[in-house]
Amino acid sequence: MLKTFSIGGVHPHENKFSAHQSIITAAVPEKAVILLGQHIGAPAKPVVAKGDVVKVGTLIAEAGGFVSAAVHSSVSGKVTKIDSIVDASGYAKPAIFIDVDGDEWEENIDRTPDLIKDCSLSSEEIVKKIASAGIVGLGGACFPTQVKLTPPPTAKAECIIINAVECEPYLTADHQLMLEHAEEIMVGVNILMKAVKVNKAFIGIENNKPDAIELMKKVASGYAGITVVPLKVQYPQGGEKQLIDAVMSRQVASGALPISVGAVVQNVGTAFAVYEAVQKNKPLFERVITITGKSVKQPSNFMARIGTPMKQLIEACGGLPEDTGKIISGGPMMGKALVNTDVPTAKGSSGILIMNIKEAKRGEAKSCIRCGKCVGACPMGLEPYLLSVLAENGDFERMEREHIMDCIECGSCQFTCPARLPLLDYCRLGKAKVGAMIRSRQAKN
């Protein structure tokens, strides 16, 4: 019997139209806009100024604190300004603007396709190299990888868990990455194991990717301690706590981190980026991004430079369909609607979903019928209908007591609600307000 997590979950239509589309190397943009805040934590601090000439892989901003990440140029050319631009969240964020001239890379980056298996670096040296490469979690949360790999002295890691679930409908970037770069991923997993000093790793893959499961099992057989775990299809299995439950049958307590049950979770794309950073001296300045939708002429998976305008990738798939109703950064469950297509891609850009008018239209919200479907669907065991009422009434103190900070914003509640209530919207609002309250309290103390 296939494993899965034990609480809640839903089954949206998969719509993996770009599955088995080979990764295409996207054209280098004429202008790149590279955000300084592409990660959870403090924004990076620029180390370049207007007029500076940079190469592909040049450090352009250093980490702004312990929980932060370095940022590198994805192009070669001249820095024209450091200014603000609207990002995928819809807010203006600081960024470095570069006019592209050619495609000259830093000399120390190994651009050959040769696989390098052996890594003689110590755990500490690996973590340092990962930090200097600006690697973050590529599953969407964008938590700086080096922080995850350095748990507090009181915590002990037992294993690495690789998130290769890709449970969001439409998205196929991780699936195709496994099919084309299984060996590099496996070396990356080995390096992550060495970094946290464990001898076990589990790679969780949902069973709607049988070809990836078969290939990854075959490749893993040549690496000690790495096990591929086929999982039952269930959303949101890509959530850290849900994946740990599915793979290890351990539950992470409210407010606790995965390390509390001995797990360090990393995305499969992150494992590939770790391989490239440690073995090839390549910073994180490009990633695989899925461009898809029911009306898109050619749904595709692109290896795209960070800072490429999303408009350019959409054009490469045949342009915006005439019946476009909404453009989503990410997948339909957790993604956010874009205000325009000039938004630059970032480290956390897993996909661009173009929804048609019929799909994009929200049904009219009606009164809650007390059916409890949202409670049954919530993978965190929360009561979304109650949380939404509290948010609507501004009772954020009660929301904190009802564990709103445990919400992973997966959208399962809203997806399953027959009254079409905007439950996720209210939960996001309440979580943001309660988070601000907590930070304010901590600052005073």
C-alpha positions in Angstrom: 0.0 0.0 0.0 1.4 3.4 -1.0 2.2 5.9 1.7 0.7 9.3 2.2 0.0 11.8 5.1 -2.6 11.1 7.7 -4.7 14.3 8.0 -6.8 16.0 5.4 -5.8 16.6 1.7 -7.7 16.9 -1.6 -7.5 15.7 -5.1 -7.5 18.5 -7.7 -7.3 17.7 -11.4 -3.6 17.3 -12.3 -3.6 19.0 -15.7 0.1 18.2 -16.3 0.1 19.4 -19.9 3.8 20.1 -20.0 4.8 16.6 -18.7 7.6 15.0 -20.7 8.3 18.2 -22.6 12.2 18.4 -22.7 13.8 21.3 -20.8 14.4 24.1 -23.2 17.2 26.6 -22.6 15.4 30.0 -22.6 17.0 32.9 -24.5 19.1 35.3 -22.5 17.0 38.4 -21.8 18.0 41.8 -23.3 17.5 43.3 -19.8 17.6 41.4 -16.5 16.0 42.6 -13.3 17.3 40.7 -10.3 15.4 41.0 -7.1 17.3 41.5 -3.8 14.7 39.6 -1.7 14.3 36.2 -3.4 14.3 34.3 -0.1 12.8 34.2 3.3 14.7 36.5 5.7 16.6 39.8 5.2 17.0 41.1 1.7 20.5 40.8 0.2 22.7 43.9 0.3 24.0 45.2 -3.1 27.8 45.0 -3.6 27.6 46.6 -7.1 26.7 50.1 -8.2 25.4 51.8 -11.3 27.9 51.5 -14.1 29.6 48.3 -12.8 30.2 45.6 -15.4 29.2 42.0 -14.3 29.5 38.5 -15.7 27.3 35.5 -15.4 27.8 34.3 -11.9 29.2 37.5 -10.4 28.2 38.2 -6.8 26.0 41.3 -7.0 24.4 41.2 -3.5 25.6 39.6 -0.2 23.4 38.0 2.4 21.8 40.6 4.7 21.9 38.5 7.8 22.0 35.0 9.2 18.6 34.1 7.5 19.4 35.6 4.1 21.0 34.5 0.8 23.5 35.9 -1.6 22.4 37.0 -5.1 24.4 36.5 -8.3 24.1 38.0 -11.8 22.4 35.7 -14.3 23.7 37.7 -17.2 26.8 39.7 -18.4 26.5 43.4 -19.0 26.3 46.7 -17.2 24.4 47.6 -14.0 22.1 50.5 -15.0 20.4 51.2 -11.7 19.3 49.8 -8.3 15.6 50.6 -8.0 12.2 49.0 -7.2 10.0 46.8 -9.4 6.7 45.0 -8.7 7.4 41.3 -8.0 5.1 38.3 -8.1 3.5 39.3 -4.8 2.3 42.6 -6.3 4.5 44.7 -4.1 7.4 47.0 -5.2 10.7 45.4 -4.1 14.3 46.5 -4.6 16.2 45.0 -7.5 19.3 45.4 -9.6 18.7 46.3 -13.2 21.3 45.0 -15.8 21.6 45.8 -19.5 22.8 42.6 -21.1 25.9 42.6 -23.4 26.9 39.1 -24.6 27.1 36.1 -22.3 30.4 36.0 -20.5 30.6 33.7 -17.5 32.9 33.8 -14.5 36.0 31.7 -15.3 35.7 29.4 -12.3 32.3 28.0 -13.3 32.7 24.5 -14.8 30.4 24.5 -17.9 31.2 21.0 -19.1 28.6 18.3 -19.0 30.9 15.9 -17.2 29.4 14.3 -14.0 31.6 14.8 -10.9 30.7 12.2 -8.3 33.4 12.5 -5.6 33.3 15.3 -3.1 36.2 15.6 -0.7 35.0 18.7 1.1 34.1 18.6 4.8 30.6 19.2 6.1 31.5 22.8 7.1 33.1 23.5 3.7 30.0 22.2 1.9 27.7 24.4 3.9 29.9 27.4 3.3 30.0 26.8 -0.5 26.2 26.4 -0.6 25.8 29.7 1.3 28.2 31.5 -1.1 26.2 30.2 -4.1 23.0 31.7 -2.8 21.0 28.5 -2.8 17.5 28.5 -1.3 14.7 26.0 -1.2 13.3 25.8 -4.8 10.0 24.3 -3.8 8.5 27.8 -3.2 9.3 28.8 0.4 12.8 29.9 -0.6 14.3 29.3 2.8 18.1 29.8 2.7 19.6 26.3 2.4 22.7 26.8 4.5 20.4 27.7 7.5 18.5 24.4 7.2 21.8 22.5 7.0 23.0 24.0 10.3 20.5 23.0 12.9 21.0 24.1 16.6 23.4 22.0 18.7 20.4 20.6 20.7 18.9 19.1 17.5 20.1 16.0 15.8 19.4 15.1 12.1 18.6 11.5 11.3 17.9 11.8 7.6 17.5 14.0 4.6 14.1 13.9 2.9 14.0 15.1 -0.7 10.7 16.6 -1.8 10.2 15.4 -5.4 6.4 15.3 -5.0 5.4 18.3 -7.2 1.8 18.0 -6.0 0.6 21.3 -7.4 -1.6 20.8 -10.5 -0.1 21.9 -13.9 3.6 22.1 -12.7 6.1 19.7 -14.2 9.5 21.3 -13.6 10.7 18.9 -10.9 9.4 15.9 -12.9 11.3 16.8 -16.0 14.4 17.7 -14.0 14.5 14.2 -12.6 14.1 12.6 -16.0 17.0 14.6 -17.4 19.4 15.0 -14.5 18.9 12.0 -12.2 22.6 11.4 -11.7 23.4 15.0 -10.8 20.4 15.1 -8.3 21.7 11.9 -6.7 25.2 13.4 -6.2 23.5 16.5 -4.7 21.5 14.3 -2.3 24.8 12.6 -1.3 26.4 16.0 -0.7 23.4 17.1 1.5 23.8 13.9 3.5 27.4 14.7 4.1 26.6 18.3 5.0 24.2 17.3 7.9 26.3 14.2 8.7 23.6 11.5 8.2 23.7 8.2 6.3 20.1 8.0 5.2 18.1 9.9 2.6 14.5 9.4 1.3 13.3 10.7 -2.0 9.5 11.1 -2.0 7.8 10.9 -5.4 4.1 10.7 -6.1 3.0 7.7 -8.2 1.7 9.8 -11.0 5.4 10.0 -12.1 6.1 6.3 -12.7 8.9 7.0 -15.1 10.7 9.2 -12.6 10.2 6.6 -9.8 11.7 3.9 -12.0 14.7 6.0 -13.2 15.5 7.5 -9.7 15.3 4.0 -8.1 17.7 2.7 -10.8 20.2 5.5 -10.2 19.8 5.4 -6.4 20.9 1.8 -6.4 24.4 3.0 -7.0 24.4 5.3 -3.9 24.5 4.0 -0.3 21.7 5.0 2.0 19.4 6.7 -0.6 15.9 5.2 -0.9 13.2 6.3 -3.3 9.7 6.3 -1.7 6.7 6.1 -4.0 3.8 8.0 -2.6 0.0 8.0 -3.1 -1.2 11.1 -5.0 -2.6 13.5 -2.5 -2.4 17.3 -2.3 -0.6 19.0 -0.5 1.9 16.2 0.0 4.7 18.6 -0.9 4.3 20.4 2.4 7.2 19.7 4.7 5.2 18.3 7.6 2.9 16.3 5.3 5.9 14.8 3.5 7.6 13.8 6.8 4.3 12.2 7.9 4.1 10.3 4.7 7.7 9.1 4.6 8.6 8.7 8.3 5.1 8.4 9.9 6.2 11.1 12.3 4.2 14.3 13.1 5.9 17.6 13.6 4.3 19.4 16.6 2.6 22.8 16.3 5.2 25.5 16.0 8.1 23.0 15.8 10.5 22.5 12.9 11.2 19.3 10.9 14.5 18.9 12.7 12.5 18.2 15.9 11.7 14.8 14.5 15.1 14.3 12.9 14.4 15.3 9.4 16.0 17.9 7.1 13.7 18.5 4.0 15.1 19.8 0.7 13.4 20.1 -2.7 14.7 18.0 -5.6 15.6 21.2 -7.5 17.6 22.3 -4.5 19.5 19.0 -4.6 20.4 19.7 -8.2 21.5 23.3 -7.4 23.7 21.9 -4.6 25.4 19.6 -7.0 26.1 22.5 -9.4 27.3 24.8 -6.7 29.6 22.3 -4.9 30.9 20.3 -7.9 30.7 22.9 -10.6 31.2 26.2 -8.7 28.0 27.5 -10.2 25.9 29.9 -8.2 22.1 29.7 -8.3 21.2 32.1 -11.2 18.9 29.9 -13.3 16.2 27.3 -12.7 13.6 25.2 -14.5 10.2 27.0 -14.8 7.0 25.5 -16.3 4.8 27.7 -18.5 1.4 26.1 -19.0 -2.3 26.4 -19.2 -5.3 24.8 -21.0 -5.2 27.3 -23.9 -1.4 27.7 -24.1 -0.1 26.7 -27.6 3.0 24.9 -26.4 3.2 24.2 -22.6 6.9 24.0 -21.9 9.6 23.6 -19.3 12.4 26.2 -19.5 15.8 26.5 -18.0 15.5 30.3 -17.5 17.9 32.8 -16.1 16.8 34.5 -12.9 15.6 38.1 -13.8 14.1 37.1 -17.1 10.7 38.9 -17.7 7.9 36.4 -17.5 6.5 38.0 -20.7 9.5 36.6 -22.6 8.8 33.0 -21.4 5.1 33.3 -22.3 6.0 34.6 -25.8 8.3 31.6 -26.2 5.2 29.3 -25.7 3.2 31.1 -28.4 2.1 34.2 -26.5 -0.9 34.9 -24.3 -4.0 33.1 -25.5 -7.0 35.2 -26.5 -9.1 33.8 -23.7 -6.7 34.6 -20.9 -8.5 35.4 -17.7 -5.7 35.4 -15.2 -1.9 34.8 -15.0 -0.7 33.0 -11.9 2.9 32.8 -10.6 3.1 29.2 -9.4 0.3 26.7 -9.4 -3.4 27.1 -9.1 -3.6 26.1 -5.4 -0.9 28.3 -3.8 0.1 30.6 -6.6 -0.7 34.3 -6.8 -2.1 36.4 -9.7 0.3 38.6 -11.5 -0.4 42.3 -11.9 1.5 42.3 -15.2 3.9 40.1 -17.2 6.9 42.3 -16.8 7.4 40.7 -13.4 10.9 39.1 -13.3 11.5 35.5 -12.6 13.1 34.7 -9.2 14.6 31.8 -7.4 11.1 30.7 -6.2 9.5 30.9 -9.7 8.4 27.3 -10.3 5.8 28.1 -12.9 3.6 30.5 -14.8 0.0 29.3 -15.2 -2.2 31.0 -17.7 -5.9 30.4 -16.8 -8.7 31.0 -19.3 -11.6 33.2 -18.5 -13.9 30.4 -17.4 -11.3 28.9 -15.1 -10.3 32.3 -13.7 -13.8 33.4 -12.7 -14.6 32.9 -9.1 -18.1 31.6 -8.2 -20.3 33.9 -6.1 -19.7 33.3 -2.4 -22.7 32.1 -0.4 -23.4 31.5 3.2 -21.5 28.8 5.0 -23.7 25.7 5.3 -21.7 24.2 8.2 -20.8 21.1 6.2 -17.3 20.8 7.7 -15.6 19.9 4.4 -12.9 22.6 5.0 -12.1 21.0 8.4 -11.8 17.6 6.8 -9.6 18.8 4.0 -7.2 20.9 6.2 -3.8 19.0 6.4 -2.9 20.9 9.6 -6.0 20.0 11.5 -7.3 23.6 11.7 -10.8 25.0 11.4 -10.7 27.2 8.3 -14.3 28.4 8.5 -13.7 29.7 12.1 -10.4 31.3 11.1 -12.1 33.1 8.2 -14.8 34.5 10.4 -12.2 35.7 13.0 -10.2 37.4 10.2 -13.3 39.0 8.8 -14.1 40.4 12.2 -10.5 41.4 13.0 -10.1 39.1 16.0 -6.5 38.4 15.4 -5.7 37.6 19.0 -8.2 34.7 18.8 -6.7 33.6 15.5 -3.3 33.3 17.1 -4.8 31.1 19.9 -6.5 29.0 17.1 -3.0 28.3 15.6 -3.3 30.3 12.4 0.5 30.3 12.1 0.3 26.6 11.5 -1.6 27.3 8.3 0.5 26.3 5.2 -1.7 28.3 2.8 -2.3 25.3 0.7 -5.8 26.3 -0.4 -7.4 22.9 0.3 -10.1 24.5 2.4 -11.1 26.9 -0.3 -10.9 24.2 -3.0 -13.4 22.0 -1.2 -15.8 24.7 0.0 -19.3 24.2 -1.7 -20.2 27.8 -0.7 -17.2 29.1 -2.6 -16.1 31.2 0.4 -12.6 32.9 0.1 -11.3 30.9 3.0 -7.6 31.0 1.9 -7.8 34.7 1.4 -9.0 35.2 4.9 -6.4 32.8 6.3 -3.6 34.6 4.5 -4.8 37.9 5.8 -5.0 36.7 9.4 -1.7 34.9 9.2 0.0 38.1 8.0 -1.5 40.2 10.8 -0.7 37.6 13.5 2.8 37.3 12.2 3.3 41.0 12.4 1.9 41.0 16.0 4.3 38.3 17.0 7.3 40.1 15.5 6.3 43.3 17.3 6.1 41.4 20.6 9.5 39.9 20.1 11.0 43.3 19.2 9.7 44.8 22.5 11.2 41.9 24.5 
